[in-house]
Amino acid sequence: MPKAKKSGKRKKFDYTRDRKKLKKQTFKKYNPRIENTQIRNAWDDNMSTTRNLQEMGLAFDPNRTLPIAKKSLLGEDKVTQAPVGVVTKPYVVNQLQEEADRPEKDSKTLSSDLMEYAQYMMREHGDDFKAMARDEKNYYQDTPKQIKRKVIEYQRCHKEHYDAFVQALGAPPPPVQ
């Protein structure tokens, strides 16, 4: 079997490496940043990951946390008991539940160009999407369905703006959807 090329070489100290940077890199690799603020604030660096999560009332390994019924050949099912830990930081779970219960805000917006495009098409053609597709300003050659989707998206993302635009047109709102 051939050996690796550098395996026989003598180990030499690399003076070009910054040891401080190297230590920071290894620390980042083995202790990654915890994104969740509640967990990060309650985290204790002196304890293991399993112990930290156990004290917060969270599970490190869901297979050990949830009891699993093991089937035997004799017909008696044995239920394995999950190890019970003492939860000393129950506020973490409560904060996580509160955060999960909050409704998520729809933050999607459209570019001003796309809004102007939808307004122009609606101003010129009303709700005739086939005519919109044949329009000379349809630079990207959108199909009628693509244009319809863009108008619906404009209506969904900027409800008040859309309603004000339709009122300014003076016509009843086109049946989109």
MARZATI-438741 format. One record per residue: residue in one letter; residue number from 1; x negated, y negated, z negated of N, C-alpha, C, O, CB in turn. Coordinates in steps of 0.2 Angstrom, whole numbers. Glycine has a CB too. Layout:
<nulos>
aa:i:n.xx:n.yy:n.zz:ca.xx:ca.yy:ca.zz:c.xx:c.yy:c.zz:o.xx:o.yy:o.zz:cb.xx:cb.yy:cb.zz
A:NUM:X:Y:Z:X:Y:Z:X:Y:Z:X:Y:Z:X:Y:Z
...
</nulos>
This chain:
<nulos>
aa:i:n.xx:n.yy:n.zz:ca.xx:ca.yy:ca.zz:c.xx:c.yy:c.zz:o.xx:o.yy:o.zz:cb.xx:cb.yy:cb.zz
M:1:-4:6:0:0:0:0:-4:-6:0:-9:-7:-4:5:0:-6
P:2:-3:-11:4:-7:-17:4:-5:-22:-2:1:-22:-4:-6:-21:11
K:3:-10:-25:-4:-9:-30:-10:-7:-36:-7:-8:-38:-2:-15:-30:-15
A:4:-4:-40:-12:-2:-47:-10:-9:-51:-9:-14:-49:-13:2:-51:-15
K:5:-9:-56:-5:-15:-60:-4:-19:-63:-10:-25:-62:-11:-14:-65:1
K:6:-15:-66:-14:-18:-70:-19:-18:-66:-26:-20:-69:-31:-14:-76:-20
S:7:-16:-60:-26:-16:-56:-32:-23:-55:-35:-23:-54:-41:-12:-50:-31
G:8:-28:-55:-31:-34:-53:-34:-38:-60:-36:-44:-59:-39:-38:-50:-29
K:9:-35:-65:-34:-39:-72:-36:-39:-73:-43:-34:-71:-47:-35:-77:-32
R:10:-44:-77:-45:-44:-79:-52:-39:-85:-53:-39:-89:-49:-51:-81:-54
K:11:-36:-85:-59:-31:-90:-61:-36:-96:-63:-40:-96:-67:-27:-88:-67
K:12:-34:-102:-59:-37:-108:-61:-32:-113:-63:-27:-113:-62:-41:-110:-54
F:13:-35:-118:-67:-31:-123:-70:-30:-128:-64:-34:-130:-61:-34:-126:-76
D:14:-23:-130:-64:-22:-135:-58:-21:-142:-62:-17:-144:-65:-15:-133:-55
Y:15:-27:-146:-60:-27:-153:-63:-22:-158:-60:-21:-163:-62:-34:-155:-63
T:16:-20:-156:-54:-15:-160:-50:-8:-160:-53:-4:-165:-51:-15:-159:-43
R:17:-6:-155:-57:1:-155:-59:1:-159:-65:-3:-159:-70:2:-147:-61
D:18:7:-162:-66:9:-167:-72:12:-162:-77:18:-160:-75:13:-173:-70
R:19:9:-161:-82:12:-156:-87:18:-159:-90:23:-155:-92:7:-154:-92
K:20:19:-165:-91:25:-168:-94:31:-167:-90:36:-165:-92:23:-176:-96
K:21:30:-168:-83:35:-167:-78:37:-160:-78:43:-158:-78:33:-170:-72
L:22:32:-155:-78:33:-148:-78:37:-146:-84:42:-142:-83:27:-144:-78
K:23:36:-149:-90:40:-147:-96:47:-149:-95:52:-146:-97:36:-150:-102
K:24:48:-155:-93:55:-158:-92:59:-154:-87:65:-152:-88:54:-165:-89
Q:25:55:-152:-81:59:-147:-76:61:-141:-79:66:-139:-78:54:-146:-70
T:26:57:-138:-83:58:-131:-86:64:-132:-91:68:-128:-92:52:-128:-90
F:27:64:-138:-95:69:-139:-100:76:-140:-96:81:-138:-98:67:-146:-104
K:28:76:-144:-90:82:-145:-87:84:-138:-84:91:-137:-84:81:-150:-81
K:29:80:-134:-82:82:-128:-79:85:-123:-84:90:-120:-83:76:-124:-76
Y:30:82:-123:-90:85:-118:-95:90:-121:-99:94:-117:-103:79:-115:-99
N:31:90:-128:-100:96:-131:-104:99:-136:-100:98:-142:-100:92:-134:-110
P:32:104:-133:-95:107:-138:-91:112:-143:-94:114:-142:-100:111:-134:-86
R:33:113:-148:-91:117:-154:-94:124:-151:-94:127:-148:-89:117:-160:-90
I:34:128:-152:-100:135:-150:-101:139:-156:-98:139:-161:-101:136:-148:-108
E:35:143:-155:-93:147:-160:-90:153:-162:-94:154:-168:-95:149:-158:-83
N:36:156:-158:-98:162:-159:-102:160:-163:-108:155:-161:-112:166:-153:-104
T:37:163:-169:-109:160:-173:-115:162:-170:-122:158:-171:-127:163:-180:-114
Q:38:168:-167:-122:170:-164:-129:165:-159:-131:163:-158:-137:177:-162:-128
I:39:163:-154:-126:159:-149:-128:152:-152:-129:148:-149:-134:159:-144:-122
R:40:150:-156:-125:143:-159:-126:142:-163:-133:137:-162:-136:142:-164:-120
N:41:147:-166:-135:147:-169:-142:147:-164:-147:144:-166:-153:153:-174:-143
A:42:150:-159:-147:150:-154:-152:145:-149:-152:144:-144:-156:157:-150:-152
W:43:141:-149:-146:135:-144:-145:130:-145:-150:128:-150:-152:133:-144:-138
D:44:127:-139:-153:122:-139:-157:116:-135:-154:116:-129:-152:123:-135:-164
D:45:110:-139:-152:105:-136:-149:101:-130:-152:98:-126:-149:100:-141:-147
N:46:102:-130:-159:98:-125:-163:102:-118:-163:99:-113:-165:98:-127:-170
M:47:108:-118:-160:112:-112:-160:112:-109:-153:111:-113:-148:119:-113:-163
S:48:114:-103:-152:114:-100:-146:121:-102:-142:125:-105:-145:114:-92:-146
T:49:121:-101:-136:127:-103:-132:133:-99:-134:139:-102:-135:126:-101:-124
T:50:133:-93:-136:138:-89:-138:141:-91:-145:147:-92:-146:136:-81:-139
R:51:136:-93:-149:138:-95:-156:141:-102:-156:146:-103:-159:132:-95:-161
N:52:138:-106:-151:141:-113:-150:149:-113:-148:153:-116:-151:137:-117:-145
L:53:150:-109:-143:156:-108:-140:161:-105:-145:167:-106:-145:156:-104:-134
Q:54:159:-100:-149:163:-96:-154:165:-101:-159:171:-101:-161:159:-91:-157
E:55:161:-106:-161:163:-111:-167:168:-116:-164:171:-119:-168:156:-114:-169
M:56:168:-117:-157:172:-122:-154:179:-118:-153:184:-121:-151:170:-125:-148
G:57:179:-112:-153:185:-108:-152:186:-106:-145:191:-105:-142:191:-112:-154
L:58:180:-106:-141:180:-104:-134:177:-98:-133:174:-95:-137:177:-110:-130
A:59:178:-95:-127:175:-88:-126:169:-88:-121:169:-92:-116:181:-84:-123
F:60:164:-85:-123:158:-84:-119:159:-79:-114:158:-80:-108:152:-83:-123
D:61:162:-73:-116:163:-68:-112:170:-65:-112:172:-63:-118:158:-62:-114
P:62:174:-67:-107:181:-65:-108:183:-58:-109:188:-56:-111:185:-68:-102
N:63:178:-54:-106:179:-46:-107:179:-44:-114:182:-39:-116:174:-43:-102
R:64:175:-47:-118:174:-46:-125:180:-49:-129:182:-47:-134:168:-47:-128
T:65:182:-55:-127:187:-58:-130:194:-55:-130:198:-55:-135:188:-66:-128
L:66:196:-53:-124:203:-50:-123:203:-43:-124:198:-39:-122:206:-52:-116
P:67:207:-40:-128:207:-33:-130:209:-29:-123:214:-31:-120:212:-32:-135
I:68:206:-24:-122:207:-20:-116:209:-13:-119:206:-10:-123:200:-19:-112
A:69:214:-10:-116:217:-4:-117:213:1:-114:213:2:-107:224:-3:-116
K:70:209:6:-117:205:11:-114:209:18:-114:212:20:-119:199:12:-118
K:71:210:20:-108:214:27:-108:210:33:-109:204:33:-106:217:27:-101
S:72:212:37:-112:209:43:-114:212:49:-110:218:49:-108:208:45:-121
L:73:209:55:-110:212:61:-107:217:64:-111:221:67:-108:206:66:-105
L:74:217:63:-117:221:66:-122:228:62:-122:233:65:-125:218:67:-129
G:75:228:57:-119:235:53:-119:235:47:-124:240:44:-124:240:58:-120
E:76:231:47:-129:231:42:-134:227:36:-131:221:36:-130:228:44:-141
D:77:230:30:-131:227:24:-129:224:20:-135:227:19:-140:232:19:-125
K:78:218:19:-134:214:15:-140:213:8:-137:211:6:-132:207:18:-141
V:79:215:3:-142:214:-4:-140:208:-6:-144:207:-6:-150:221:-8:-142
T:80:203:-9:-140:197:-11:-143:199:-18:-146:202:-22:-143:191:-12:-138
Q:81:196:-19:-152:197:-26:-155:191:-31:-153:186:-29:-153:197:-25:-163
A:82:193:-37:-152:189:-42:-151:185:-44:-157:189:-45:-162:192:-48:-147
P:83:179:-46:-157:176:-49:-163:179:-55:-164:179:-60:-160:168:-49:-161
V:84:180:-56:-171:184:-62:-173:178:-67:-176:175:-65:-181:189:-61:-178
G:85:178:-73:-174:173:-78:-176:177:-83:-180:182:-84:-179:169:-80:-171
V:86:173:-87:-184:176:-92:-188:175:-98:-183:170:-100:-181:172:-93:-195
V:87:181:-102:-182:181:-108:-178:180:-114:-183:185:-115:-187:188:-108:-174
T:88:175:-117:-183:173:-123:-187:175:-129:-184:175:-134:-187:166:-122:-190
K:89:175:-129:-177:176:-135:-173:183:-134:-169:182:-134:-163:170:-137:-169
P:90:189:-134:-172:195:-133:-168:197:-139:-164:201:-139:-159:200:-131:-173
Y:91:194:-145:-166:196:-151:-162:194:-151:-155:197:-155:-151:193:-157:-166
V:92:189:-147:-153:186:-147:-147:192:-144:-142:193:-146:-137:180:-143:-146
V:93:195:-138:-144:200:-135:-141:206:-140:-140:209:-140:-135:202:-128:-144
N:94:208:-143:-145:213:-148:-145:212:-153:-140:217:-155:-136:215:-151:-152
Q:95:206:-156:-140:204:-161:-135:205:-159:-128:207:-162:-124:198:-164:-137
L:96:202:-153:-127:202:-150:-120:210:-149:-118:211:-150:-112:199:-143:-120
Q:97:214:-147:-123:221:-146:-121:224:-152:-119:228:-153:-114:225:-142:-126
E:98:223:-157:-123:226:-164:-122:224:-166:-115:228:-169:-111:224:-169:-127
E:99:217:-165:-113:215:-168:-107:218:-164:-101:219:-167:-96:207:-167:-107
A:100:219:-157:-102:222:-153:-97:230:-155:-96:232:-154:-90:221:-146:-99
D:101:233:-157:-101:240:-159:-101:241:-166:-97:247:-167:-95:243:-159:-108
R:102:236:-170:-97:237:-176:-94:238:-176:-87:235:-172:-83:231:-181:-95
P:103:243:-179:-84:244:-179:-77:239:-182:-73:236:-187:-75:251:-182:-75
E:104:237:-178:-67:231:-181:-63:234:-186:-59:239:-186:-55:228:-175:-59
K:105:230:-192:-58:232:-197:-54:230:-196:-47:224:-194:-46:229:-204:-57
D:106:234:-197:-42:232:-197:-35:228:-203:-33:231:-208:-32:239:-196:-31
S:107:222:-202:-32:218:-207:-30:216:-207:-23:211:-211:-21:211:-207:-34
K:108:219:-204:-18:217:-203:-11:220:-210:-8:226:-212:-9:220:-197:-8
T:109:216:-213:-4:217:-219:0:215:-218:7:212:-213:9:214:-225:-3
L:110:218:-222:11:216:-222:18:212:-228:20:212:-233:17:223:-222:23
S:111:208:-227:25:204:-233:27:209:-238:31:214:-237:33:199:-231:33
S:112:206:-244:31:211:-250:33:212:-249:41:217:-251:44:207:-257:32
D:113:207:-246:44:207:-244:52:213:-240:53:217:-240:58:201:-242:54
L:114:213:-234:49:219:-229:50:226:-232:48:230:-231:51:217:-223:45
M:115:226:-237:43:232:-240:41:234:-244:47:240:-245:49:232:-244:35
E:116:230:-248:50:231:-253:56:234:-248:62:238:-250:65:225:-257:58
Y:117:230:-243:63:232:-238:68:239:-236:68:243:-236:72:227:-232:69
A:118:241:-233:62:248:-231:60:253:-237:61:258:-235:64:248:-228:53
Q:119:251:-243:59:256:-248:59:257:-250:67:263:-251:69:253:-254:55
Y:120:252:-250:70:252:-252:77:257:-247:81:261:-249:85:245:-252:81
M:121:255:-241:80:259:-235:83:266:-236:81:271:-235:86:256:-228:81
M:122:268:-237:75:275:-237:73:278:-244:76:284:-244:77:275:-237:65
R:123:274:-249:76:277:-256:79:279:-255:86:284:-257:88:272:-261:78
E:124:274:-252:90:275:-251:97:281:-246:99:285:-247:104:269:-250:100
H:125:280:-240:96:284:-234:98:289:-232:93:293:-227:95:280:-229:99
G:126:290:-235:87:295:-232:82:293:-225:80:288:-224:77:302:-232:85
D:127:298:-220:81:296:-214:79:295:-209:85:296:-203:84:302:-211:74
D:128:294:-212:90:292:-207:96:285:-205:96:281:-209:99:294:-211:103
F:129:283:-200:94:276:-198:93:273:-196:100:267:-196:101:276:-192:88
K:130:277:-193:104:275:-191:111:272:-198:115:267:-198:118:280:-188:115
A:131:276:-203:114:274:-209:117:268:-212:114:263:-215:117:280:-215:117
M:132:267:-211:107:261:-213:103:255:-210:106:250:-212:107:262:-212:96
A:133:256:-203:108:250:-199:110:248:-202:117:242:-201:119:252:-192:110
R:134:253:-204:121:251:-207:128:248:-214:127:246:-217:133:257:-206:132
D:135:249:-217:122:247:-224:121:239:-225:123:235:-221:121:248:-227:114
E:136:238:-231:126:231:-232:128:226:-234:121:220:-233:122:230:-238:132
K:137:229:-236:116:225:-237:110:224:-230:106:220:-230:101:229:-242:105
N:138:226:-225:108:225:-218:105:218:-216:108:217:-211:112:230:-213:107
Y:139:213:-219:105:206:-218:107:204:-211:106:200:-208:110:201:-223:104
Y:140:206:-208:101:203:-201:99:208:-196:102:207:-190:100:203:-201:91
Q:141:212:-198:106:217:-193:109:220:-188:105:220:-182:106:213:-189:115
D:142:223:-191:99:227:-187:95:233:-184:98:236:-188:102:229:-191:88
T:143:235:-179:96:241:-176:98:247:-179:94:246:-182:89:241:-168:97
P:144:253:-178:97:259:-180:93:259:-178:86:261:-182:81:265:-178:96
K:145:257:-172:84:258:-169:78:252:-172:73:253:-174:67:257:-161:78
Q:146:246:-174:76:241:-177:72:243:-184:70:242:-186:65:234:-177:76
I:147:246:-187:75:248:-194:74:254:-194:68:254:-198:64:251:-198:80
K:148:258:-189:69:264:-189:64:261:-188:57:263:-190:52:268:-183:66
R:149:255:-183:56:252:-182:50:249:-188:47:249:-189:41:247:-176:51
K:150:246:-192:52:243:-198:50:248:-203:47:247:-207:42:239:-202:55
V:151:254:-204:50:259:-208:48:262:-206:41:263:-210:37:265:-209:53
I:152:263:-199:40:265:-197:34:260:-198:28:262:-199:23:266:-189:35
E:153:254:-197:30:248:-198:25:248:-206:23:247:-207:17:241:-196:28
Y:154:249:-210:28:250:-217:26:256:-219:22:255:-223:17:250:-221:33
Q:155:261:-215:23:267:-216:19:266:-214:12:269:-217:7:273:-213:23
R:156:263:-208:11:262:-205:5:257:-209:1:258:-210:-5:259:-198:6
C:157:251:-211:4:246:-214:0:247:-221:-2:245:-224:-7:239:-214:4
H:158:251:-225:2:252:-232:1:259:-233:2:262:-236:6:248:-237:6
K:159:263:-231:-3:270:-231:-3:273:-238:-2:277:-239:2:273:-227:-9
E:160:271:-242:-7:273:-249:-7:272:-253:-1:276:-257:2:271:-253:-13
H:161:265:-252:2:263:-255:8:267:-253:14:269:-257:18:256:-254:9
Y:162:268:-247:14:272:-244:19:280:-246:19:282:-248:25:273:-236:19
D:163:283:-247:13:289:-249:13:290:-256:15:295:-259:18:292:-248:6
A:164:285:-260:13:285:-268:15:284:-268:22:287:-273:25:279:-271:11
F:165:280:-264:25:279:-264:33:285:-262:36:287:-266:41:273:-259:35
V:166:289:-257:34:295:-255:37:300:-261:36:304:-262:41:298:-249:34
Q:167:301:-264:31:305:-270:30:304:-275:34:308:-279:37:305:-272:22
A:168:297:-277:35:295:-282:40:297:-280:47:298:-285:51:287:-283:39
L:169:297:-274:49:299:-272:56:307:-274:57:309:-275:62:298:-265:57
G:170:311:-273:52:318:-275:52:322:-269:54:328:-270:55:319:-281:57
A:171:319:-264:56:322:-258:58:323:-253:53:319:-253:48:319:-255:64
P:172:328:-248:53:328:-243:48:322:-239:48:319:-238:53:334:-239:48
P:173:319:-236:42:313:-232:42:314:-226:47:319:-223:46:311:-230:35
P:174:309:-225:51:309:-219:55:309:-212:51:306:-212:46:303:-219:60
P:175:313:-208:53:313:-201:49:307:-197:50:306:-193:55:319:-197:51
V:176:302:-198:45:296:-195:46:296:-189:41:298:-190:35:290:-199:44
Q:177:294:-183:43:294:-177:39:297:-172:42:298:-166:39:296:-178:32
</nulos>
